[in-house]
Amino acid sequence: MTIEAGDKVVIEYVGRTDEGTVFDTSREAVATESGLAEAQPDREFSPLTVSVGAGEVITGIEEALPGLAEGDTESIEVPPERGYGEWSEEHVQEYSTDELTATLGGQRPEVGQYVETEQGAAAEITAVDDDISKVDFNPPLAGETLHFEIEVLAVNEQSTTE
């Protein structure tokens, strides 16, 4: 049985940048080897269940799943427009350094520091001077071509009864 839109699938995956750096994985051994397990100590690295067509994963993975079957492995390349988008200057905002300091509870902002928006998104402080600070709201992997190894562990067909 091949995967179709609406199916629930269970996959293992490893995501790498063009340089080969592992940025995400469901495999605990890969997470340990790459340092992700140490960087994310509270995370459980385990297979991912995805409802195909529901937009639960990036477009490049979503588009790669239909046609695969249980037991299949696939290596896919995901260009920025099918992953986290192109990097855009429009997503870099300027703030008064004093205002940002107040937002950070009195702590002066530092380049490389991450702040969290009210919606829970992380943004990186990229420049700080006496008057103005710049905060980059682009996703960390924006502009990157990503490489995934996917293994389909299980396919649960959508129910045809209503």
The 8 nearest C-alpha neighbors of each residue, nearest first, counted from 0:
[[1, 68, 2, 69, 154, 156, 67, 66],
 [2, 0, 68, 66, 67, 3, 65, 69],
 [1, 3, 65, 66, 67, 68, 6, 64],
 [2, 4, 65, 6, 5, 1, 66, 51],
 [5, 3, 51, 52, 6, 65, 2, 50],
 [4, 6, 51, 157, 50, 52, 3, 7],
 [7, 5, 157, 156, 51, 4, 155, 3],
 [8, 6, 50, 155, 49, 154, 51, 5],
 [9, 7, 154, 49, 48, 153, 155, 6],
 [8, 10, 48, 153, 152, 47, 151, 46],
 [11, 9, 151, 47, 152, 150, 46, 12],
 [10, 12, 46, 150, 25, 149, 47, 26],
 [13, 11, 149, 148, 24, 25, 10, 150],
 [12, 14, 24, 148, 147, 23, 15, 25],
 [15, 13, 147, 23, 146, 21, 22, 24],
 [16, 14, 21, 146, 20, 19, 22, 145],
 [15, 17, 145, 19, 18, 20, 146, 144],
 [16, 18, 19, 144, 145, 15, 146, 20],
 [19, 17, 16, 20, 15, 21, 145, 144],
 [20, 18, 16, 15, 17, 21, 146, 14],
 [19, 21, 15, 16, 18, 22, 17, 33],
 [20, 22, 15, 14, 23, 19, 33, 16],
 [23, 21, 15, 14, 20, 16, 24, 35],
 [24, 22, 14, 21, 13, 25, 15, 35],
 [25, 23, 13, 26, 12, 14, 30, 29],
 [24, 26, 44, 45, 46, 12, 11, 27],
 [27, 25, 29, 24, 28, 44, 45, 30],
 [26, 28, 30, 44, 29, 31, 25, 45],
 [27, 29, 31, 30, 26, 32, 33, 44],
 [30, 28, 32, 26, 31, 27, 33, 24],
 [31, 29, 35, 27, 36, 33, 28, 32],
 [30, 32, 36, 28, 34, 29, 33, 27],
 [31, 33, 29, 30, 34, 28, 35, 36],
 [34, 32, 30, 31, 35, 29, 21, 36],
 [33, 35, 31, 37, 36, 32, 30, 38],
 [36, 34, 30, 38, 37, 33, 39, 31],
 [37, 35, 30, 31, 39, 34, 38, 40],
 [36, 38, 40, 34, 35, 39, 31, 30],
 [39, 37, 35, 36, 40, 34, 41, 30],
 [38, 40, 36, 37, 42, 41, 35, 34],
 [41, 39, 37, 36, 42, 38, 35, 43],
 [42, 40, 39, 43, 36, 38, 37, 44],
 [43, 41, 39, 40, 44, 36, 45, 38],
 [42, 44, 45, 41, 27, 40, 25, 36],
 [45, 43, 25, 27, 26, 42, 24, 46],
 [44, 46, 25, 43, 26, 47, 27, 11],
 [47, 45, 11, 25, 10, 9, 48, 44],
 [46, 48, 10, 9, 49, 11, 45, 25],
 [49, 47, 9, 8, 10, 7, 46, 50],
 [48, 50, 8, 7, 51, 47, 9, 55],
 [51, 49, 7, 53, 6, 5, 52, 8],
 [52, 50, 4, 5, 6, 53, 49, 7],
 [51, 53, 4, 54, 5, 50, 61, 55],
 [54, 52, 55, 51, 50, 5, 49, 56],
 [53, 55, 56, 52, 57, 61, 58, 51],
 [54, 56, 53, 49, 57, 50, 51, 52],
 [57, 55, 54, 61, 58, 60, 49, 59],
 [56, 58, 82, 59, 60, 61, 81, 55],
 [57, 59, 61, 81, 60, 62, 82, 56],
 [60, 58, 81, 77, 62, 61, 57, 82],
 [59, 61, 63, 62, 58, 57, 64, 56],
 [60, 62, 58, 59, 63, 64, 56, 57],
 [61, 63, 59, 60, 64, 58, 65, 52],
 [64, 62, 60, 61, 65, 59, 75, 67],
 [63, 65, 67, 62, 61, 66, 2, 60],
 [66, 64, 2, 3, 67, 63, 62, 4],
 [65, 67, 1, 2, 64, 68, 3, 63],
 [66, 68, 1, 2, 65, 64, 71, 69],
 [69, 67, 1, 71, 2, 0, 70, 66],
 [68, 70, 151, 153, 152, 71, 154, 67],
 [69, 71, 151, 152, 68, 72, 150, 153],
 [72, 70, 151, 68, 69, 150, 67, 73],
 [73, 71, 150, 149, 151, 70, 74, 148],
 [72, 74, 149, 148, 75, 150, 71, 147],
 [75, 73, 148, 147, 149, 76, 72, 146],
 [76, 74, 147, 146, 73, 77, 148, 63],
 [75, 77, 146, 145, 78, 147, 144, 74],
 [76, 78, 145, 59, 144, 81, 82, 146],
 [77, 79, 144, 81, 80, 82, 145, 76],
 [80, 78, 84, 82, 142, 81, 144, 143],
 [79, 81, 84, 82, 78, 85, 83, 142],
 [82, 80, 59, 58, 79, 78, 77, 84],
 [83, 81, 79, 57, 80, 84, 59, 77],
 [82, 84, 141, 79, 140, 138, 80, 81],
 [85, 83, 80, 79, 141, 82, 142, 86],
 [84, 86, 142, 141, 79, 87, 80, 83],
 [85, 87, 142, 141, 137, 84, 88, 138],
 [88, 86, 89, 90, 85, 137, 91, 141],
 [87, 89, 90, 91, 86, 135, 92, 137],
 [90, 88, 87, 91, 92, 86, 137, 136],
 [91, 89, 136, 88, 137, 87, 135, 92],
 [92, 90, 135, 88, 89, 134, 136, 133],
 [93, 91, 134, 133, 90, 135, 94, 89],
 [94, 92, 133, 132, 134, 131, 91, 95],
 [95, 93, 132, 131, 96, 133, 99, 92],
 [94, 96, 131, 98, 97, 130, 132, 99],
 [95, 97, 131, 99, 132, 130, 98, 100],
 [96, 98, 100, 95, 99, 101, 130, 107],
 [99, 97, 95, 101, 100, 96, 102, 94],
 [98, 100, 102, 96, 101, 97, 103, 95],
 [99, 101, 107, 97, 105, 103, 98, 106],
 [100, 102, 105, 98, 104, 103, 99, 97],
 [103, 101, 99, 104, 100, 98, 105, 106],
 [104, 102, 100, 101, 106, 105, 99, 107],
 [103, 105, 101, 102, 106, 100, 107, 99],
 [104, 106, 101, 100, 103, 107, 102, 99],
 [107, 105, 103, 100, 104, 108, 101, 102],
 [106, 108, 100, 105, 109, 103, 99, 96],
 [109, 107, 100, 106, 99, 127, 110, 112],
 [108, 110, 112, 111, 107, 127, 124, 126],
 [109, 111, 125, 124, 112, 126, 127, 108],
 [112, 110, 124, 123, 125, 109, 113, 126],
 [113, 111, 124, 109, 110, 123, 114, 108],
 [114, 112, 123, 122, 124, 121, 111, 115],
 [113, 115, 122, 121, 123, 116, 112, 124],
 [116, 114, 121, 120, 119, 122, 117, 113],
 [117, 115, 119, 118, 120, 121, 114, 122],
 [116, 118, 119, 115, 120, 121, 114, 122],
 [119, 117, 116, 120, 115, 121, 122, 114],
 [120, 118, 116, 117, 115, 121, 114, 122],
 [121, 119, 116, 115, 118, 122, 117, 136],
 [122, 120, 115, 114, 113, 116, 119, 123],
 [121, 123, 136, 114, 113, 135, 115, 134],
 [124, 122, 113, 135, 134, 112, 125, 111],
 [123, 125, 134, 110, 112, 111, 133, 126],
 [124, 126, 110, 133, 134, 123, 111, 135],
 [127, 125, 133, 132, 110, 124, 128, 134],
 [128, 126, 132, 131, 110, 133, 109, 108],
 [127, 129, 130, 131, 132, 126, 96, 133],
 [130, 128, 131, 96, 127, 132, 97, 95],
 [129, 131, 96, 128, 95, 132, 97, 127],
 [132, 130, 95, 96, 128, 94, 127, 129],
 [133, 131, 127, 96, 94, 126, 93, 95],
 [134, 132, 93, 126, 125, 92, 124, 94],
 [133, 135, 124, 92, 123, 91, 125, 122],
 [136, 134, 91, 123, 122, 137, 90, 124],
 [135, 137, 122, 90, 91, 138, 134, 123],
 [138, 136, 90, 135, 86, 141, 139, 87],
 [137, 139, 141, 140, 136, 83, 122, 86],
 [140, 138, 141, 137, 83, 122, 136, 123],
 [141, 139, 138, 143, 83, 142, 137, 84],
 [142, 140, 83, 86, 84, 138, 85, 143],
 [141, 143, 85, 86, 79, 84, 140, 144],
 [144, 142, 79, 140, 141, 145, 16, 78],
 [143, 145, 78, 79, 77, 17, 16, 142],
 [144, 146, 77, 16, 76, 15, 143, 17],
 [147, 145, 76, 15, 14, 75, 77, 16],
 [148, 146, 14, 75, 13, 74, 149, 15],
 [147, 149, 74, 13, 12, 73, 75, 14],
 [150, 148, 12, 73, 72, 11, 147, 74],
 [149, 151, 72, 11, 10, 71, 152, 12],
 [152, 150, 10, 69, 70, 71, 153, 9],
 [151, 153, 9, 10, 69, 70, 150, 11],
 [154, 152, 9, 69, 8, 151, 155, 10],
 [153, 155, 8, 69, 7, 156, 9, 2],
 [156, 154, 7, 6, 8, 157, 153, 9],
 [157, 155, 6, 154, 158, 7, 5, 2],
 [156, 158, 6, 5, 159, 155, 7, 4],
 [157, 159, 160, 156, 161, 6, 5, 155],
 [158, 160, 157, 161, 156, 5, 6, 155],
 [161, 159, 158, 157, 156, 5, 6, 155],
 [160, 159, 158, 157, 5, 156, 6, 155]]
